[in-house]
């Protein structure tokens, strides 16, 4: 079965429809008199995970926000369309580094927060789907807990369930596991790879091994103005074993490429 067919089958199973490819064209960002990136083009293949690495300050998060329609800078512009020719901002879910849970809501309340913000009723079917997702991220029985009673890893599991609850075919992830301990990070990487396989994903990370484990393609963003280098395609399907000799060989190459990309001026994220 081809990767596209597999993605379409998974998407149908998740009830989110076909995950579109996303085309970013002529993206530009000016910040504090500096051109962060200009005439930047990028395609995110439908139903696949693209991982984006690069030095701090190169503009990875700013690009993510531009794709999501969240970058309100006057110096920001670009065209972001699906392969159907339509804008994708209303088909995107965003998972940030911070879990952004509301402390006065329960786990269940945080997972269905999007419905409440849109004024949609929390029907029995909606609540049951939220409970199912909470169980899928390993938190069955914790639906009534407040965030203060959860560990960092548990809180990020709730954030992942909230992202999945939105049923959006495109997911943007900004270093969602970077603040976690190594074991929790490893577990959540595998969980995310399983639960997001039906979607078109762009994952920004500073961890090259994470990128090689989770990405169908790995990209490096570097330079000033920033450019995106030719993709690296790891063998096999995510999530890959971190001790795989082929992955370790690619890791050495990727680290060398990242080292060469280190000298980037500016403080943009």
C-alpha positions in Angstrom: 0.0 0.0 0.0 1.4 3.4 -1.0 2.1 6.1 1.7 -0.7 8.3 0.3 -3.2 5.4 0.4 -2.2 4.5 3.9 -2.7 8.1 5.0 -6.1 8.3 3.3 -7.2 5.1 5.0 -6.0 6.4 8.4 -7.7 9.7 7.8 -11.0 8.0 7.0 -10.7 5.9 10.2 -10.2 9.1 12.2 -13.1 10.9 10.6 -11.0 13.9 9.5 -11.2 13.6 5.7 -8.3 13.4 3.4 -5.2 15.2 4.8 -4.2 17.8 2.1 -0.8 18.7 1.0 0.0 22.3 2.0 1.8 24.7 -0.3 3.6 27.8 1.2 4.6 30.2 -1.5 6.6 33.4 -1.5 6.7 33.7 2.3 8.4 36.8 3.7 9.0 38.1 7.2 10.7 41.4 8.1 11.5 42.0 11.8 13.3 44.9 13.3 14.7 46.0 10.0 16.0 42.5 9.2 14.7 40.2 6.4 14.2 36.9 8.3 13.1 35.0 5.2 12.0 36.0 1.7 10.6 34.2 -1.3 10.5 31.1 0.8 8.6 28.1 -0.7 7.7 24.9 1.1 5.4 22.0 0.4 4.1 19.7 3.2 3.1 16.4 1.6 -0.4 15.2 2.6 -0.6 12.6 5.3 3.1 12.8 6.2 5.2 14.4 8.9 7.7 17.0 7.9 10.3 17.9 10.6 12.0 21.3 10.6 15.3 21.9 12.3 17.5 24.9 12.4 19.5 27.3 14.6 17.7 29.4 17.2 16.6 32.7 15.8 16.3 31.5 12.2 12.5 32.0 12.0 11.0 28.5 12.4 8.3 29.4 14.8 7.5 32.6 12.8 7.1 30.4 9.7 4.8 28.1 11.7 2.7 31.0 12.8 2.5 32.3 9.3 1.2 29.0 8.1 -1.4 29.0 10.9 -2.5 32.5 10.1 -1.3 33.7 13.5 1.5 36.0 12.5 0.1 39.5 12.5 3.3 41.3 11.8 3.0 44.0 9.1 6.2 42.6 7.6 4.7 39.1 7.2 3.2 37.8 4.0 2.9 34.7 1.9 0.4 32.4 0.3 -0.7 29.2 2.1 -3.0 26.9 0.2 -4.0 23.2 0.2 -3.7 21.1 -2.9 -7.4 21.8 -3.5 -6.5 25.5 -3.9 -8.3 26.6 -0.7 -6.8 28.3 2.3 -5.9 25.9 5.2 -6.0 28.1 8.2 -9.4 26.7 9.3 -8.1 23.1 8.9 -5.1 23.5 11.2 -4.6 22.4 14.8 -1.6 23.9 16.7 0.3 22.1 19.5 2.8 24.4 21.3 5.8 23.8 23.5 3.7 24.9 26.5 0.6 22.8 27.2 -1.5 25.9 27.7 -4.0 24.1 29.9 -6.5 26.2 31.8 -5.8 25.5 35.5 -9.5 25.9 36.6 -10.7 23.3 34.1 -10.5 19.5 34.4 -8.7 17.3 32.0 -12.0 16.7 30.2 -12.8 20.4 30.2 -9.5 21.2 28.7 -9.9 18.6 25.9 -13.3 20.0 24.9 -12.2 23.6 25.3 -12.3 24.3 21.5 -16.0 23.4 21.4 -16.8 25.8 24.3 -14.8 28.6 22.7 -16.8 28.2 19.4 -20.1 28.1 21.4 -20.7 24.5 20.4 -22.6 22.3 22.8 -20.8 19.5 24.7 -23.2 16.7 23.6 -22.9 13.2 25.1 -21.3 12.1 21.8 -18.7 14.9 22.1 -17.9 14.1 25.7 -17.6 10.4 24.9 -15.2 11.1 22.1 -13.1 13.3 24.4 -13.0 10.4 27.0 -11.9 8.0 24.3 -9.1 10.3 23.3 -8.1 10.8 26.9 -7.9 7.0 27.2 -5.8 6.8 24.0 -3.2 9.1 25.5 -3.0 7.0 28.6 -5.0 9.1 31.1 -8.2 7.0 31.6 -9.6 7.7 35.0 -8.0 11.2 35.2 -10.8 13.0 33.4 -11.8 15.0 36.5 -8.3 16.0 37.6 -7.1 19.6 37.4 -3.8 20.3 35.6 -2.0 21.0 39.0 -2.4 17.3 39.8 -0.6 16.2 36.6 3.0 15.8 35.7 4.6 17.7 32.8 4.3 14.6 30.6 0.6 14.1 31.6 -0.2 17.7 30.8 1.3 17.4 27.4 -0.7 14.2 26.8 -3.8 16.3 27.6 -2.7 18.9 25.1 -2.2 16.2 22.5 -5.7 14.9 23.1 -7.1 18.4 22.8 -5.3 18.8 19.5 -6.8 15.5 18.2 -10.2 16.5 19.5 -10.3 19.3 16.9 -10.4 16.8 14.1 -8.2 19.0 11.9 -6.3 17.3 9.0 -3.3 19.6 9.4 -1.3 19.8 12.6 1.5 22.3 13.4 3.8 21.3 16.4 6.2 23.7 17.9 8.8 21.8 20.0 6.0 20.1 22.0 8.2 17.6 23.8 11.3 19.7 24.4 10.6 20.4 28.1 10.0 16.8 29.0 12.5 14.3 30.5 14.1 11.8 28.1 11.8 8.8 28.9 8.6 10.8 28.7 9.7 12.4 25.5 10.5 9.0 24.0 7.0 7.7 24.9 5.2 10.8 23.7 7.1 10.7 20.4 5.8 7.2 19.7 2.3 8.1 20.8 2.2 11.2 18.6 3.5 9.2 15.6 0.6 6.7 16.1 -2.2 9.2 16.7 -1.2 11.8 14.0 -0.5 9.3 11.2 -3.7 10.4 9.4 -2.7 14.0 9.3 -0.3 16.4 7.5 2.1 17.5 10.2 4.9 20.1 10.4 7.0 19.5 13.6 9.5 22.2 14.6 12.2 20.7 16.8 15.7 21.3 18.0 16.3 17.5 18.5 17.8 15.9 15.4 17.1 12.4 16.7 13.5 13.3 17.3 13.3 14.5 13.7 14.8 11.3 12.4 12.4 9.2 14.5 9.2 11.0 13.6 9.7 12.6 10.2 8.9 11.2 6.7 11.1 14.2 5.6 13.6 16.2 7.6 14.4 19.8 6.6 17.0 22.3 7.8 16.1 26.0 7.8 19.3 28.2 7.8 20.8 31.4 6.6 20.0 35.1 6.6 17.6 35.5 4.9 16.6 31.9 5.8 16.3 29.3 3.2 15.2 25.6 3.5 17.8 23.1 2.4 17.1 19.9 0.4 15.2 17.3 2.4 16.7 14.3 4.1 14.5 11.2 3.8 15.0 8.6 6.6 14.4 5.0 5.7 11.3 3.1 7.0 8.2 4.5 8.7 7.8 6.6 11.9 8.3 6.0 14.7 11.8 4.6 14.0 14.0 2.9 16.6 16.6 5.4 17.9 19.2 2.7 17.9 18.7 1.7 14.3 22.2 1.8 12.6 20.8 3.6 9.6 19.3 6.3 11.8 22.5 6.7 13.7 24.5 7.2 10.4 21.9 9.8 9.3 22.2 11.5 12.7 25.9 12.0 12.3 25.3 13.6 8.9 22.4 15.7 10.2 24.5 17.0 13.1 27.3 18.0 10.7 24.7 19.9 8.6 23.2 21.6 11.6 26.7 22.6 12.9 27.4 24.3 9.5 24.1 26.2 9.8 24.8 27.6 13.3 25.8 31.2 12.5 22.5 33.0 12.0 22.1 36.6 13.3 19.0 37.9 15.0 16.6 36.9 17.8 13.5 35.7 15.9 12.0 32.4 16.9 
